[in-house]
Amino acid sequence: SEFSFIVSDDIGCTVIRSGTVECECLFSSAGEFTQATDTLNACIGENIEVIYDDSNEVLDPNDTRTFIIHDGDSNAIGNTLLVFSDISSGISFDPILNEDVVYWLTAVIANEDDNGIADLNDVCLSAASGIGIRFRSSPTASLSGSAAICAGEEAIFEIDLEGNGPWTVNVDLQGNPFAEYITDLSPLIVQTSQEGEYVVSSISDQYCNGVANGAVQVDIQALPSASISQGGEFCEGSGEGPLVEFTGDGPWELNYTVNGILDSIVIGNTPDVIPVFSGGTYSLVSVSDSNCDNDASGSVQVDMIPAPQAILTAGNPVCVGDSVPILIEFINGNFWSYSLSFDGSNSDTLTNSTGSTIIHASTSGSIELLYLENESCGAYEFPNTEIEIYELPSIEYSLSGDSICSGELVELTIESQGNIGLVEVELLINSDLQFISVSSEQWTASFFPEEDFNLTIGPVQDQITGCVDTTLIQFNVEVTEYPEVNPLDDHIVCSLDSTLLSTMAEEGVVYQWYAGGELLPSDNSSVSLSLENLTNESIEVDVLLVADRIGCITQELSHFIVDPLPEVLFSYNPQPVSAVNPVINLINLSAGSNTYLWTLDGDTLSNDISPSWLLEPDNPDEYIICLEATSSKAGCKNTFCMEVEILGDLSVYIPNSFSPNGDGLNDEFGPEILNADLRFYTFDIYDRGGSKVFSTNDVNEWWNGTEMNLGRESRSGLYNYVIVTRDKFRRDSKIFRGSITLIR
């Protein structure tokens, strides 16, 4: 607000003072929460009702009231989590808050900020004492599964509880109240012997009511029972016996005694029998099905008739080709019927009344009794025995080759096969007989034959059983001689020189020649060899002869030193060479040589290094000039040739006057031309006014002083001519212009 005042002293001086003063923080408090408790609680889903008194507050127009929820305490504001401008309808749970945690609700008054709420940084901020608020989590109860109990037993199931115990849990059975439990332990254990569906109808803890879900089904199973009947006389092991009947869900495990000795059996069907293996009193003790156990009672008397039996005994082993006796002895009875199986082959039904019999077998294998009965019962046990026939010894053998080159290795390997141990083998090589002992470990012999030889293996005897295999194995080994070749000399040659190499020829031998690893185009015993060296140094080339007789190969190697040819090159001047002065200067550009021979069209001209020649003047022609150079290192020669053309000069003679008066002297005007290409030739004459008076393309036609040589005489005077032609050798065009005086 503004102010102004006047001050005067006693002598009449006056001073006026004025200005503006601002008053801060006009309000005195932010109200108060009037609940008697320090903390207000509510379950999630409920509102916290707050009583707030602001009757003593005075706000100016710039002030506003805001309620904040924070994590500080009653006197200090912590981190702001939620902001409200009005709490008259209560406060509900917000996911930003944690369940079961105390937060603080504080009312603040301050100047309004840009968001329309109290500015928490305002120096005039006033805050009420905070009150605690807490949202309690709702308890839950869940159960699931099923239980099956036998009559008289109790089912036990669990209820999982969450929340703030202790809990009050109400359980219903088939929709009706079953029990109420108060517990602070989770899970809650429920025991019951009643059948039906159990559900949790309600759940609450010390603060809130909760939600329950799930159900448990309890089923009561009936106890199984067993009864026994129909005792009497039964054959041993026949599968027959007293009858038992069951109730319940099979299969059943039945415990019973025979003359007081406990035994048991599992039976899958009802009714069924207990197979008899001994006589006496059969009494039931207990029975179990797939669900429950129960006691059982009842007994019957059983008489057992002994079953027939047989004993099979085989004789000592023999070798293949012999037979083994098998003794069969019969017990219990006076007359027996039976059948046998030997390695899967079944016999017909046989009979015996003497108590024993003998049969024979000639191969290894198992013999088994398939069927046996006497005059009263059938057998339930069927014995078998093994028949052992010793196998003849067997060997595995191999020969590394039956066609070899002379002196090459032939390797023979022998080893015994199967379960046979040590064997003795007869080995006949040509006429040399040997006896060798061979086991399962490989026996090896090496041979280096120079000629054909025969090999016989066998007989073979097992050193343990004495059994002998008389089979003979024969090999015929063919030996081929290596071809013979002549030794090849080493050579020093010039590049591209021709050298003949040869060896003696043998029938049935294929020859191949190689130079530097490359196959040469020759399959004969000789070859003409020309080796090229494109380098400046000598090179070494290996020449290989391969002689092949049916895979038996002889090789011979020769070393060639191939010297390079000298580098030959020349040029000449002048270029071109004129036939007027046909002097040619030869410039030797060769390298690697010290001896030279110059020829002209095959004729020797000089041995100089760079000679000069005078050819026949005025004789245009083409010449072949060759330079042969001999290397200073190995005497290798090389030649370079060049075609040189001697060109004639184009010359034209033109007189400066003529007199066409018929006296036979200078009656015509024309040029005399040498060394012109007359396929390209024109000759034109013009008068002084520029009119053409003569024209021709024929070098032999001259002007006779008449217009176009047609008879009208041209006047005496000065005329201009133009001659156009082409140099015969240089192929360039030439133009000749001038004047001619016609005199009459």
Secondary structure, DSSP 8 states (H G I E B T S, - for coil): -EEEEEEE-TTS-EEEEEEE-----------EE--SSSEEEEETTS-B---EE-TT----TTEEEEEEEESS-SSS--SEEEEES--TT-B---TTS-TT--EEEEEEEEEB-TTSSB-TT-TT-EE---EEEEEE---EEE---EEEEETT--EEEEEEEESSSSEEEEEEETTEEEEEEEESSSSEEEEE---EEEEEEEEE-SS-B-EEE-EEEEEEE---EEEEE--EEEETTSS---EEEEESSS-EEEEEEETTEEEEEEE-SSSEE---SS-EEEEEEEEE-SS-EEE---EEEEEEE---EEEEEE---EETTS-EEEEEEEESSS-EEEEEEETTEE---EEESSSEEEEEE-S-EEEEEEEEE-SS-B-S---EEEE-EE----EEEEES-SEEETT--EEEEEEE-TT---EEEEEEETTEEEEEEE-SS-EEEEE--SS-EEEEEEEEEETTT--EE---EEEEEEEE----------EEEETT-EEEEE----TT-EEEEEETTEE-S--SSEEEEE----SSS-EEEEEEEEEEETTEEEEEEEEEEEE---B--EEEESSSEESSS-EEEEEE--BSEEEEEEEETTEEEE-SSS-EEE--TT--EEEEEEEEEEETTT--EEEEEEEEEEE---EEE--SEE--SSSSSS-SB--EEESEEEEEEEEEEE-TTS-EEEEES-TT--B-SBGGGSS-B--SEEEEEEEEEEETTT--EEEEEEEEEE--
